[in-house]
Amino acid sequence: MKIESLGHVVLKVSNLEKSKDFYHKLLGLPISAESKEWRMIFFTLGSHHDFAIIEIGSEAEKNFQGVGVDHFAFRIRGDKDDLYDAKKELEAAGVEIDPINHHVSFSLYFSDPDGNRLEVYVDAAEDWRTNPSLITQEATELSFASDA
């Protein structure tokens, strides 16, 4: 077997409409389809669906300490200035941000309405291709000149 690419991710959420507002209205993910029967929304980033959410109800157990996904990331178009614009947009919506410099990328970490951890990022450099140790270099807090 030779995997070609990541096909899609389906995330379980407690409230479909609240999560739809977060992922579609705030993050801007385009909707490709909705299923009232399945209580699912499918989002596209170029394929029929790259990401989807499925409602499992507000009574579902939330356990972020166990085995499972730590976070997932969306790369945004642009550079550090575009990431700063995303930071301001998220903060204006009341989202708490943790900006991190991974040296190979600049990232903003935050949580969705169910507490699932997300990252939006821009690539910082391609140096990791010749120096892979940069990928595991200790991350530092990311600062923006505009915040000074």
Summary of the structure (lengths in Angstrom):
residues: 148
radius of gyration: 16.6
end to end distance: 50.2
largest distance: 50.2
contacts: 370
relative contact order: 0.16
helix: 24%
strand: 29%
